[in-house]
Amino acid sequence: MVSFSFPLQWYRGLHAKIHSGSSFPLAWLIAPAPADLGFALRTTVAAFIALSLALWMEMDSPQWAAMTTWIVAQNSRGQSLSKAKWRLIGTCIGAVAGVAFLAAFPQEPGLVFPFLAIWAGGCCAIATFLRNFRSYALVLVSFTTTIIVLSAANQPDNVFMIALSRTTYITLGIVCESLLAALFAPRLEHVAQQEMRERLLGALQGACAGVQGLLRNQPDGLLRSRALLGSIPSLADQTEFSEIEMGPHNHAGDHARASLNAVSAFLARGITLNIHMQAAAPVPADFQQAIDDICALLTSLPTELEQDATLTAAARARAQIRLYRTRSQQRGIERLVRFQILQQQDFPSTQQQRRDLLEGRILESALAKLLMELDLVLEHFIATQMPKRADHFRFDRSPEKDVLLATNNGIRSAAAICAGGLLWEVTAWPDGSTLAMFVAVTTTRFSSFEDPVHAASGFFRGAVWAAVISFILSFVVLPQQSGVETLLASLFFPMLVGGLALRAPGSIAGTAAAYNNFLPFMVGPANHTRMDEITWFNTTPAVVLGIGLGIWAFRLVLPFDPAGERWRLRRRMVRDLRLMAKGRLTFTSAQWIARSGDRLAQIIRHAGTHPNALVEAYLTGAMSAMTTGLLILRLHNVLSHKLLSANQHQQITHVLETISHIKGYTQAPALASAQAMQALLPAAMAERNLSQQIDLVRAIGALEVLRHEFTAHATFMDVTRRFHLTNAPDQLAA
């Protein structure tokens, strides 16, 4: 007798066998993961329900209901809910704007297209300043307005009904997807909390490995640190979706973002400590023993946290970290006491001893700050797993507003919409409005991307695949059928494959998203008619051509240049350092680390899948800029205490002034930092006022790292010319 469990066991075995070799190209189709298969089935059924209801309600364009279902379906419920919410908001605003535009410019294409282009360009420009699906909402406002205006251009009396219809079937698609997803998403809060936990543990594991490499002075320590720093902004953005799934009164997302920011600070402190250790080498024996103990903790910590779901390991680790930090502070105090004893004796023979004690205090101070950040990581990690009722903690990463990028995005979109409208007017093509519509959809949808050509390439491939499948359906399969049931049966397998591809790893997901979106549009299901040959050959090529022209607009109008963007980004980094040194730009340490992480992420995105030696040098220079900014903030903090003498104050001010006047290749900041150290070091060794001495030691520690950074990265700080690597070929200039 055959057991009913045999098919399930066979499937699991096939799935494991195929997925054990990562190079198998169609593993996502032949043996998909159960979760991926469930997602594809659920969304296909939701699309069918939306389409059936739209046909039953006799809607004029029922395909948009099915399209919307696929558009809002995302990998997580939080993403789906967020995208559905902002899509609905953007659609409603765009519908109102579309009616207003057509009412303001009836039968005036010479006016409506320029003003429509300005409106869309403004929406896309502002969308650049926003994150996640808030940006998508503004983009949706722009192309919803365009779609309604173009759809009603030949029938302006029906513009209100067209706007109402679009809003209705988009709402219908959203409701169908949300209801089915809710039915098949049990224990949503628990799953979201678990995903947030895994995300934070992954970041902590990478941070522990990177800092351990830095403490051991291993070559890959810096490489690991900058890779993780570049991924922090994306991880922080993803917490918003888990936060939505966990409910409106939960502050776990704020704690998760704070924990990730503390991970960035932990890495930054590790880089600074590494520089101090190199300057003080060989380090004192008791300090080296402390480093060994901390490295052992960093080795075991990720594993212990992953295996312990009760958080006792996290609490135990926090106690151990606080103990190590207390010991570090105690060693610093002991060195201070010995320093003061030798200072009172004032023998020339003790000069070197006092200097070693001073260097040891700098090391212990840097180590204590490193442990403080690690403790903060765990504190917020625990808060994400054990939410408190009376918790009112807030933490947000405000994105940097790049005005030039926003302007470029707006100009691209405006120019493309004008070009699409002009092409329609000149050719008088009956389906020219469809072409102009999809030019607008493509350019507005991808305008906020830094590299829109790369982002939209999958969109074009998906439209081509949708055209191929719709041709087969429209000319071979559907002509033999007459009922809604057979229509749905014919669409089932093509949509299911698209749903599986949407969850596939790699770049295929972008192609699948466009395929799923456009397949219902190109098939054109309706109650009393089917897509005939003439309609298909007019509509489908207009869609594909419109998307292709939209991509060409990105290539022709202010095209994206990775090397130029990196150079512009480098100029902004150095500009910020100059303004910070002048005191005209202020940040908290957390804000500066967050901004630096965003810039590292930009460099990594610009590099593509195969970064070269120049990109690696850019990442190293960006991390140097982050470290330099933190030290500038520390020097300003020392000056704000007003405990130093006029001469000491002048020494530090001179260093900041030198940084604020960086122009071209120069070693002036490094020399100024070295000179200030030489002036402040004897003063620190002779100073008997404890508060002044502490500020002097903090300043000396900052100057020590500044000297290193401006010596090692003077070429990166020279923004008067493109960045060249020493002995690098000309093509590695940017």
N, C-alpha and C positions, 0 to 999 in steps of 0.2 A: 504494500500500500504506500503510495507516494505522499509524503508530508506536504501540507500547504505551505510550510516555511521554505520549501526547496527553491521556488522562484526568487524569493527575497534573498536567500543565501547566495544563489547564483549571481543575482544582480550585484550584490555587495562585493563578491569576488571579482566580477568583471570590472566594476568601478575601481577597485583597489589596484588591479593589474594594469589597467590603462593609465590611471593617474600616477602610478609609480614612476613612469617615464614621462617627464615634463615636456619632452619634445613632440609628443603625439599631438598632431594638429587639430583633430576633430574629437578630442576627448570630451569636450563640453556637449557634443551632440550625441555621441554613441553611448556614453555612460555618464550622464550628468549627475551631479550631486543631488541628493534628495531635496535639499532646500532650494536649489536652482530649478528643479523640475516642478516643485510646488509653486514657486513664484511664477513660472511660465504658465502653468495650468490656471492658477488663480487669476492672473491678469488677462489671459485669453477669455476666460469665462466672463470676467467683468466687462471686457470690451464687447462681447456678444450680447450681454444683458443691456448695455448702454445702446448698442446699435439696434437691438430689437425694440426697445422702448421708443427710440427716436423714429423708427419706421412706423410703429403703432401710433405715434402722435402725429404722423404725417409731416414731419419736419422737412424743410426744403433741402437741407444738407446734412443728412443723418450721419454721414461718415465722420463728421467732426466730433461727435460724441465718442465714437470708438477711438479716434485719434487722441482725444484728450485723456482717455483712460490709460493709454500707453505713455503719454507724455508725463503724467503725474506719478506713474508707477516707478518707485525707486528701490534701492537695495535694502532700505530700512524703513520702518513705519514713520520714524521721525522725519526722514527726508521726504517721504510721500506727503505727510501732513503739512510740512512746511511749504513744499512746492505747491500743493493744492491750495493752501490758504493764499499765498502770494499770487498764484495764477488767477484765482478768482478776483482778488483785489485789482490786479493789473488789467484784467479783462473788463471789469465794470468801469474803471476810469477810462480805459481806451475806447469803450463803446460810447460813453458820453462825449468824449473828445471827437470821435468820428462823426457823430451827428452834428456837433457844433461846427466842425470844419466844413462839412458839405452844405450846411445852412448858410455859412458865412461866404462861401465861394461857389454859388450855383452856376454851372455851365461856364466855369472860368478855369480851365486847366492850366493856363499860364500863371495863375496865382496860387491855385491849390497845391501844385507840386512843390514850388519853392517853400511855401509856408509849412507844408507837411514835412519837407526835408528838415527845415529848421526845428520843428517840434520833435521829430524823431532824433535828430542829432543832439538836441538838448537833453532828451531822456537818456540816451546812451552815454552822454558825457557824465551826467550825474550818477548813472548806474556804476560807473567806474569807481566811485567813492564808497560803494557799499559792498557788503560781503554776502555770500551764500545766495539764497533765493530772494532776498530783498533787492539785490541787483537784477535778478530775473524779472521781478515785478515791474520795474521801470522799463526794461527792455520790452516786456509784454505790452505795456501801455503804448509804446511807440508802434509796434507792428500790428497790434489790434486796431489802432486808429487807421493805419494804412490799409489794412484788409477791408475794413468797413467802408472807407472812402472809395476804394477801387471797386469793391463789389457793388456799391450803389451809384457809381459814376453814371451808368446808363439808365438808371431808374431812381433818380433822387427822391421821388415822392415816397419810395418805400424804404428810405434809409433807416427810419425808426424801427420798422419791423425787422430789417436785416440786422441791426444792432441787437435788438431783443432776441432774435433767433440765435445769434452767435453766443450771447450770454447764456441762453437757456441750454443749448446742447453742450456747452463747456461745463456748466453746472451739473448737468446730467452725468457726464463722464466722470467728473470728480466724485459725485455722490456714489456712483456704482463702484468705482475703485476703492473708495474709502470703506464702504460697507463690507465688501468681500474681504478686504485686507483686515478689517477689525474682527471678522468672524474667524479668520485663520491666523490670528496673532495673539494667542493666549499668553498670560503672564508677561505682558509687554514691559511692565516696569522692572521686573526681575531680569529680563533679557537685556534691557537697556543698561541697567546697573552693571551686569556682567560684562557687556561690551565696553563700558567706560573703564571698568577695572582692568580688562585686558589691554586696553589702549594705554592706560597710565603705567601698567607694569612693563609693557614693551618699551616705553620711553625711559622708564627708570633703569631697565636692564641695559639699554644702550648707553645711558649716562654713566652708570657704574663702570661699564667696560671702558668708556672713553676716559673718565677721570682716573681710573686705575692705570691706564696706559700713560697718562700724563704724569702721575706720581712716580711711576717706574721709569719715566723718561724714555718710553718706547716710541718708535717712529710713527706707529699707527694710532697713537693716542689722539693726536690732533686731527687726523683724518676722520676718526670715528666721531669726534666731538662736532666737527663742522657739518657732517652728514646729518646728525641728529638735530642740530640747531636749525638746519634748513627744513626739517620735516615738522618742527613744532607748530608753525602757523597752521598747517593743514590739519594736524591733530586737534588743535584748539578750535578750529572751525567745525570739526565733526562733533565736538561735544554738544553743540547747539541742538543737534538732532536727537541725541540721547536724552538731553534735557527736556525736549518736547515729549518724548515717550514717558518720562518719569513723572510728568505732571506739572502744573503751573506753580505750585507752592513749594517746589523743591529747589534748593540752591546747590545741588550736587554739581551742576554744570559750572557754576561760578568757582566752586572749589577745584574742579578739574582743571579749569583754565589757570587758576592760581598755582596749582601743582605743576602744570606744564611750564609756566613761566619760571617757577622756582627751579625746575630742571635746567632751563636755559641759564639761569643765574649760577647754578651749581657747576655747570660746564665752564662758564666764564671765570668763576673763582678758581677752578682747576687750572685753567690756562695761566692765570696770574700767578698762582702758587708755583707752577712749573718754572716760570721765568725767575721767580725769587730763588728757587732751589738751585737753578743753574748759576745764578749770580753768587750764591753763598757756598757753592760746592767746595769741599765736602761739607755736608750738613752735619750738625751735632749728632752724637750717637743716640741720645735720648729722643731726638726729633725723628731720626731714621727709624727707631723702634716704633714710634707712634705711627709713622707712615706705613710700616709693615702691618701693624694691627688694623689700620683703616682699610688697607688693601684686602686683607682677609675678610673684613666685614663686607666690603663691596663685592667680593666674590660670592659670598654665601647669601647676601640679602635678597637678590631677585628670586632665587630658587625657594627660599623660605617663605617669601610673600606669596608666591604662586601656589605653593602647596598648602598654605594655611588660609582657609576661608573665614576664620573667626577673628582675624585681625590681631590675635595675640602676638604673632611674629612681628607685626608692624609696631605694636606698642613696645615689645621687647627691644626691637631695633632702635626705636626712639630713645629708650632709656640708655642703651649702649652708646648711641651717638652723643647724647647729652653728657655721659660720663667722659667720653673722649674729649669733648669740647671743654669740659671743666678742667680736665687734666692739662689740656693745651693752655688754657688761661692761667692755671696754676704754675705751669712751667714758665710762662711769660712773666708772672709776678716774681717768681724766684730769680729769674734773670734780671729783672728790674732791681730787686733787693741787692743782688751781688753787684750790679752796675753802680748803685748808689754808694755801696761800701767802698768800691774801688774809686769812685768819683771823689769821695771825701778824703781818701788817701792821696789822690792826685800825684801818683808817681809816674814818671815817663815810661817805666817798664810795664805799666798796666794798660798802656794805650791800646795795644792790639787786643788785649782781653776785653776791654770795654767795647771795642768795635765789634768783636765777635758776639758779645752779649746783645749789642744793639741789633745786629743782623739776625740773631736768634729770635729776638722779640718780633721783628718784622715777619719772620717765618711763622711763628706761633699765631700772630694776629691773622695772617692769611689763612692758616689752617682752621682757626676758629670760625672765620667767616664761611669757609667751605662747608664745615660741619653744620653751621647754622642753616645754610640753604638746603642741605640734605634733610635736616630735621623738618624744615618747612614743607618740603616735598611730601614727606610722610604724614605730616599733620593734615594737610589738605587731602591726601589720599584717603586717610581714615574718615575724614568728613564726607567724602563721596560715598563711602560704603555704609556709614552709620549716620544718616541725616538726622538733624535735630529739629524739633518743632519750632523753637524760638530763634532759629537761625535767620539772620538778616544780612548775611555776608554777600557782598557784590564784588565782582571782578570782571572787567571787560578789556579786550585788546582792541583799542581804537586803530583802525587801519590808517596808514599814511595816505594823505590826499595828494595824488600826483596830478597836478593841473595840466601839464603838457600832455600826458597820456590821455586824460579825459578829453582834452581839446582834439587830439588826433582821432580818437574814437568817434567823437561827434561829427567831425568833418568827413570821415570815411562813410558813415551812415548817410549823411545828408547828400554827399556826392552820388552815392549809389542809387538813392531813391530818385534823385533828379535824372540820372541816366536812364533808369528803368521807365520813368514817366515819359521822357523824351523819345525813347525807343518805341513805346506804344503809340505816341502821337504821330511819329514819322511813318511807321509801317502800317498803321490802321489795322493791325492784326486783330481779328475778333477775340482771340484769347490773349491779346497783349496785356490785358489787365492781370491775368494769371501770372504771366512772366514778371511784370512789374511787382506784383504782390510777393512773389517768392524771392525776387532780388531784395526787397525790403526785409522779408523774414530772415533771410540769411545774413544780411549785413547788420541788422539790429541784434539778432540773436548772438552773434559772435563778435560784435564790436568791442565789448568790454574785455575780451581776451587779449593778453599781451601779444600773442602770436596767432592772429585770427586765421591765417591761411592754414596753419597746421591743425588748428582746432576744427576748422570747417571741412577739412579734407574727408574725414570719416562721414560727415553729413552728406557730402556729394556722393560718395561710394554707396551709402545706404539708399539714397534716392535712385541710383542706377539699378541696384538690386531690386528695389520695390517696383521699378518700371518693368524689369524683366519678368518678375513673378506675376505682376498684374496683367502683362500681355498674355501670358499663358492662361491665367484665370479668365480674362475677358474674352479671349478668342477661341479657347479650346474647352474649358470646363463649364463656365457659367451659361453659355448659350443653350446647353442641353437641359437647363434647370429652370424652374419657374416659382419655387417657393422659398420662403425665408429660411426654412429648416435646411434645405439643400445648400443655400447660400452660406449658412454658418458652417455646415459640414465641409464645404470646399475651402473655407478660410481657416479652418481649425489647424491643420498641419502647418501651413505657411506662418501663421501667427505664433504657434507653439515654438517653431524653430527660431523665430525672431526673439521670443522671450528667453529661450535658452542662451542665444547669442548675447543677449543683453547682460547676462550674468557671467559671460566668459571672460577670462583674464586677458589683459593686453588691450591693444587698440581696436579690437573687433567690436567692443561694446559701443563705441561711438557710431560705428557703421550700423550696428543693430538698432540703435535708438532711432536713427533717421528712417531705416527700413520699416520699423513698426509704425512710426508716425505717418508715413506717406502711403503705405500699402492700402489702407481703407480709402484714402482720397483718390488714388489712381484707379481702384476698382469701381468706385462711385456707386455703391449700393443704393437702390431706390425702390419704392413700392410698385410702381407701374411700368417702369422702364429698366433697361440695362445699359451699360456702357457700350455704345456702338462703336464701329471702327472709326468713323469720322471724328466723333467726340474724343476718343482715346488718342488719335494721332494729332489732335489739336491741343488737348489738355496736358497729357503726360510729357511730351517734349517741352512744353512751356514751363512746366515745373522744373524739370532737369536743367533746362537752359537758364532759367532764372537763378537757380542755385549756383550753376557754373559762373554766370556773370557776376553774381555777388562775390564769389571767391576771387574772380579777376579784379573786381574793384578793390579788394584788399591788396592785391599785388601791384596795382597801378597808383592808388591814392595813398600816399604816406606809407609805403610798404615797411613791414617789420624787418629790422636789421639787428640780429642778436649782438653783433660786435658793437654797433652804435648804442644799443640799449645798455650794454654793460659799461660802456664809457660814460654814458649819461648818469648811470647809477653811481659810478665811482666819483663823479664830480659832485653829486648830491651828498655822498658820504663825507667827502673832505669839506664841502661847504658847511655841513652841520657841525663838524669838529671845529671849524673856524668860528662859527656863531656861538657855539657852546663855550669856547675859550674866551670870547668877548663878553659872555654873560647875556647875550641877546636871545639865546635859545635855551630853555630850561626843561629838564626831564627829571623824573625820578629814575632810580636805577632800573626798576621793573619796566618802565616805559621805554627807556633806551634799549634794553635787552630785547624787548618785543619788536621794536622798529628794526633793530639789527637783524633779528631772526627773519623778519619779513624780507629783508634785502638779500640775505643768504638764500632764502627760498626762491627769490626771483632769479638769482644767478644760476641756481641749479635747474630751474625750469627752462631758462634760455639755453642751457648747455645741451639739451636733448638727451638722447640715450647714450651718446658716446662723447663724454667730456674730454677735452684735450689738456695739454700741460698748461696752456694759458688760463683755461677755466679754473684749474686747480690753484693756480697762482692768484686768481681773482678771489677765490673762496678764502685763501689764507690772508689776503689783504683785507677782505671784509671783516674777518674775525679780528684782525689787528685794529681796524677802525672801531669795532665794538669795544675792545679792551681799552683803547685810547680814550674813548668817550667816557667810560666808567671812571677812569683815572682823572680826567678833567673835572668830572663832577666831584670827586673826592677832594681835589685841590681847592675848588670853590667852597666846599664845605669847611675845610680847614681855615680858609680865609674868613669865612663868615663868623667864626668864633672870636676873632679879633684878640687873640692871646699872644700872637707873635710880635716881635719887635718890628720897627719900621723897616730895618734892613732886611730882615727875614721875609717880611711881607713883600718887599720889593723884589726879592729873588724869585719868589713863586709867581708874582705878577708878571715878571719879565718872561718866564717860561710860557705863561698863558698868552701873552702878547705875541711871542714868537710863533706860537701855534696859530694864532688868529691871522697872521700875515703870511701863511704858507703860500708860496707862489713859485711854481717850477720845482725842479729838483734841488733840494737843499738838505743839509745836515744841521741847519741852525737849531731846530727844536731839540735834536739829540744833544748838541753841544750845550745849549742853554740848560737842559736838564742835568747834564753832567756837572756843569759849573755850579748850578744851584745845589746839587748834592754835596759838592766839595765845600760849599759855604755853610750849608746847614748841618753837615755831619759833625764838625767840631762844636757847633753851637749846641747840638743835641747831647753831645758827650759832656759838655760843661754845664748845661742847664739843670738847675736844682728844683725849679718849679715843676711839679709833676704834671699838671694840666698842659703847660707849654711843651714839656718834653714829649708827651703823648702826641700832641699835634705835629711836632717836628718829626717824630718817628713815622707817623702816617704820611706826611709829606715826602719824607725820604723814600719810603716804600713805593709811593706812586711815581716819584721821579726816576727811581731805579727801573721800573717797568717801561716808563715813557722813553727813557734813553734807549732801551732795547728795541722797542717797537719802531721808533723813528729812525734808528740805524738800520734795522732789517728791512723796513718797508718804505724807504724814502722814494723809491721809484713808483710805488703804488700811489703815494701821496702827491706825486707830480701830475696835476691834471691839466697842464698846458700842452700835453702831447699824448698820443695814444700809448697804451701800456705795452711795453716790449719786455719779453724775457731775455735775460742775458744769454747770448749765443744762441738765440732762437731764430728760426727762419722767419722771413718777412710775413708769411701767412699767419703767424701766431701773434699778430698785433691787433689790438682792439682798443 
